Amino acid sequence: MELNSALGLIIEGLTRTMSDNGFSVIVPADTEKGDLPVSEKNGASTVTYGGKKGTVKIEYFEGKISLLCSLATAESAVDQDFKKVSTSLFNIDSVDEKDVKYIINDFTDGIVDTYGKKEKSKKLPQPVSKSAAKSGSVYYDLVTLGNRFVQIYPELKDYYKQNIEKYGEFLADDFFTQYGNAKFRETVKRNDPVQMRKLFNMLNEIYNDGTNQTQSVIVVTILGSIYDDENLLANCVDYMDEMTLYVIETNKILKKSSSTRAKLEHPPLWKPKKQKKTMNFMNQLNGGN
């Protein structure tokens, strides 16, 4: 992602919070029409906001991005007036949309802590009901998978909510990689029949009536996480339905290919489709179109 693209997304993501706190962007005098309001000085790229409460700067310099706040107005503020509220590594050669969302949320908290007014938190998205999925009118989505998973593991509910609040949507790969897969692995390792049936009844149900993306997360992100232990996979076989062959093949591919495993760290997102194509995730693993 280019620097201007990243800064443009950050500016857009902070619009509501800045407005709520009385700030507006200050456009440098030499900015051409259609260009971002970014000033360049001594190797730093800076976006500046001004308002009655003070002055805010978003500054990118040498692979780091910082939020600097001052209680002085833009007309009177000098460098010594600014406090560095937040600084994060921001390697523009590898930054992606997830990194940008993190910065937006981090800077939002910094602005609120300094100036005091936060955009109202969004309600959690609603999962798809069983009756709606069974009727064929909609398919189970990632929100439903996450919601049903934390019903089985209520100790993860806060992490589920934080994931949605942090990114503005449910990033399933991020949630399961960081938290969910560890619980899944513990359950499979214990191999308690009651817990295994409870877990796999849910996974099978959502897989069978899920979107392509949801099926992919179940087979690749969750069940693919045990590619390194054949005993764990063997424990799962008796509890899986339609996805059994896909899970076995996926685990073989992941075990053989370190490059494929690396790609799965940042898998592409695609829109759910009404017509299910259950082999899409297999094509993705094998580099197909």
C-alpha positions in Angstrom: 0.0 0.0 0.0 1.3 3.5 -0.9 1.7 6.0 1.9 -0.9 8.4 0.5 -3.4 5.6 0.2 -2.8 4.6 3.9 -3.0 8.2 5.1 -6.2 8.7 3.0 -7.8 5.7 4.8 -6.7 7.0 8.2 -8.1 10.5 7.5 -11.4 8.9 6.4 -11.5 6.6 9.4 -11.0 9.5 11.8 -13.5 11.9 10.2 -16.4 11.3 12.6 -14.2 11.4 15.8 -12.4 14.6 14.6 -15.8 16.2 13.8 -17.3 15.2 17.1 -14.4 16.8 18.9 -14.5 20.0 16.9 -11.5 19.4 14.6 -11.2 20.0 10.9 -8.3 19.2 8.7 -5.9 22.1 7.8 -5.1 22.1 4.1 -1.5 23.2 3.3 -1.4 26.3 1.1 0.4 24.5 -1.7 -2.0 21.5 -1.9 -3.4 21.0 -5.4 -7.1 20.3 -6.0 -7.8 16.6 -5.3 -4.6 16.0 -3.4 -4.5 14.8 0.2 -3.8 17.6 2.8 -0.4 16.3 3.6 2.6 18.5 4.2 6.2 17.3 3.6 9.1 18.6 5.7 12.4 17.1 6.6 11.4 13.7 5.4 8.2 13.7 7.5 4.6 13.5 6.1 2.1 15.3 8.3 -1.7 15.8 8.4 -2.8 18.6 10.7 -6.1 19.3 12.3 -7.2 22.4 14.1 -10.0 23.4 16.4 -11.0 25.3 19.5 -9.7 22.5 21.7 -6.2 22.5 20.2 -4.2 21.0 17.3 -3.7 17.4 16.2 -1.0 16.0 14.0 -0.7 12.6 12.3 2.9 12.2 11.4 4.7 9.5 9.3 8.5 9.5 9.6 11.1 6.7 9.0 8.7 3.7 9.2 6.7 5.0 12.2 3.4 6.8 12.4 2.5 9.0 15.4 -0.4 10.9 16.9 0.7 14.3 18.4 -1.7 16.5 20.3 -1.6 20.0 21.6 -4.0 22.2 23.6 -2.7 25.2 21.7 -4.5 26.4 18.6 -3.0 25.9 15.2 -2.2 29.6 15.0 -0.1 29.6 18.2 1.1 26.1 18.6 4.9 25.4 18.4 6.7 22.1 18.4 7.2 22.1 22.1 3.4 22.2 22.7 2.8 18.8 21.2 2.7 15.6 23.2 3.3 12.3 21.4 0.2 10.4 22.4 0.8 7.3 20.3 3.5 5.8 18.0 3.4 2.6 16.0 5.7 0.9 13.5 4.2 1.5 10.1 6.3 -0.2 7.4 4.6 1.1 4.3 6.0 -1.8 2.2 4.0 -4.3 4.1 1.2 -2.4 5.7 -2.3 -3.7 4.9 -5.9 -2.7 5.7 -5.9 -4.5 9.0 -2.9 -2.4 10.1 -4.7 0.8 9.0 -7.8 -0.2 11.0 -5.6 -0.7 14.1 -4.1 2.8 13.7 -7.5 4.3 13.3 -8.8 2.7 16.5 -5.6 3.5 18.4 -5.6 7.1 17.3 -9.3 7.4 18.1 -8.6 6.3 21.6 -5.8 8.8 21.9 -8.0 11.7 20.6 -10.8 10.8 23.0 -8.4 10.5 26.0 -7.0 13.9 25.2 -10.0 15.9 24.1 -12.9 13.9 25.5 -15.6 12.9 23.0 -15.9 9.5 21.3 -18.0 8.3 18.5 -20.8 6.0 19.9 -19.8 2.4 19.8 -21.5 0.3 17.2 -23.9 -2.5 18.0 -22.5 -6.0 17.5 -23.7 -7.5 14.2 -26.5 -10.1 14.5 -25.8 -13.8 13.7 -28.0 -15.7 11.2 -30.7 -17.7 12.8 -31.1 -21.4 12.4 -34.5 -21.1 10.8 -33.3 -18.5 8.3 -30.4 -20.7 7.3 -32.5 -23.9 7.0 -35.0 -22.1 4.8 -32.3 -21.3 2.3 -33.0 -17.6 2.3 -29.5 -16.8 3.7 -26.4 -18.7 4.6 -24.4 -18.8 7.9 -21.8 -16.1 7.8 -18.6 -15.5 9.8 -20.4 -13.5 12.4 -22.6 -16.5 13.1 -19.5 -18.8 13.3 -17.8 -16.5 15.8 -21.0 -16.0 17.8 -21.8 -19.7 18.1 -18.1 -20.5 18.8 -18.0 -18.2 21.9 -21.3 -19.7 23.1 -19.3 -23.0 23.5 -16.2 -21.1 24.9 -17.8 -18.1 26.8 -14.3 -17.1 28.1 -13.6 -15.8 24.6 -16.7 -13.5 24.4 -14.7 -10.4 25.3 -12.1 -11.2 22.6 -14.9 -11.7 20.1 -16.4 -8.3 20.9 -13.0 -6.6 21.0 -12.3 -8.0 17.5 -15.4 -6.4 16.1 -15.0 -3.1 17.9 -11.4 -2.8 16.9 -11.8 -3.5 13.2 -15.4 -2.5 12.6 -16.2 -6.0 11.4 -15.5 -9.6 12.5 -12.1 -10.6 11.2 -12.4 -14.4 11.8 -8.9 -15.3 10.7 -7.5 -12.9 13.2 -9.8 -14.1 16.0 -9.2 -17.8 15.5 -5.5 -17.5 14.9 -5.0 -15.5 18.2 -7.6 -17.1 20.4 -10.1 -19.6 19.0 -7.7 -22.2 17.6 -6.0 -22.7 20.9 -9.4 -23.7 22.5 -10.2 -25.9 19.5 -6.9 -27.7 19.9 -7.4 -28.2 23.6 -10.8 -29.8 23.0 -9.5 -32.1 20.3 -6.6 -33.1 22.3 -8.8 -34.1 25.3 -11.1 -35.9 22.9 -14.0 -35.9 25.4 -16.9 -37.3 23.4 -19.5 -34.9 24.9 -17.4 -31.8 24.1 -16.4 -33.1 20.7 -20.0 -33.7 19.7 -21.0 -30.3 20.9 -18.2 -28.6 19.0 -18.5 -30.5 15.8 -22.3 -30.5 15.7 -21.9 -26.7 15.5 -19.1 -26.7 13.0 -20.9 -29.3 10.7 -24.1 -27.3 10.9 -22.5 -24.0 9.9 -20.3 -25.6 7.3 -23.3 -27.3 5.6 -25.3 -24.1 5.3 -22.5 -21.6 5.3 -21.1 -19.1 2.8 -18.0 -20.0 0.8 -16.0 -17.7 3.1 -17.4 -19.4 6.3 -16.7 -22.9 4.9 -13.1 -21.8 4.2 -12.5 -20.5 7.7 -13.8 -23.7 9.2 -11.8 -26.0 7.0 -8.6 -24.0 6.5 -8.2 -21.6 9.4 -9.7 -23.8 12.2 -9.4 -27.5 11.2 -6.2 -26.7 9.2 -4.5 -25.5 12.3 -3.9 -29.1 13.4 -1.9 -30.0 10.2 1.2 -30.7 12.4 -0.4 -33.4 14.5 -1.9 -36.5 12.8 -3.3 -37.8 16.1 -5.4 -34.6 16.6 -6.7 -35.0 13.0 -7.5 -38.6 13.7 -9.6 -37.6 16.8 -11.7 -35.4 14.5 -12.5 -37.8 11.7 -15.4 -39.6 13.4 -17.1 -36.3 14.2 -16.9 -34.7 10.7 -19.6 -35.0 8.0 -19.5 -33.5 4.5 -16.2 -31.7 5.1 -14.1 -34.8 6.1 -12.3 -35.2 2.8 -11.7 -31.5 2.3 -10.2 -31.3 5.8 -7.9 -34.2 5.3 -6.7 -32.9 1.9 -6.3 -29.4 3.3 -4.1 -30.7 6.2 -2.0 -32.6 3.7 -1.4 -29.5 1.7 -0.6 -27.4 4.7 1.8 -30.0 6.1 3.8 -30.2 2.8 3.9 -26.5 1.9 5.4 -23.8 4.1 4.6 -21.2 1.5 0.9 -22.1 1.5 0.9 -21.8 5.3 2.5 -18.3 5.0 -0.2 -17.2 2.6 -2.9 -18.2 5.0 -1.6 -15.6 7.6 -3.3 -12.9 5.5 -5.9 -14.7 3.4 -8.0 -12.6 0.9 -11.6 -11.8 1.8 -14.4 -12.2 -0.7 -18.1 -11.5 -0.7 -20.4 -14.4 0.2 -22.3 -15.9 -2.7 -25.8 -17.3 -2.8 -24.6 -20.4 -4.7 -22.2 -22.4 -2.7 -19.0 -23.7 -4.2 -17.5 -25.8 -1.6 -14.3 -26.3 -3.4 -13.3 -22.6 -3.6 -11.0 -22.9 -0.6 -9.3 -25.9 -2.1 -8.7 -23.9 -5.3 -7.3 -21.1 -3.2 -4.9 -23.5 -1.4 -3.6 -24.9 -4.7 -3.2 -21.4 -6.2 -6.2 -21.9 -8.6 -8.5 -19.2 -9.9 
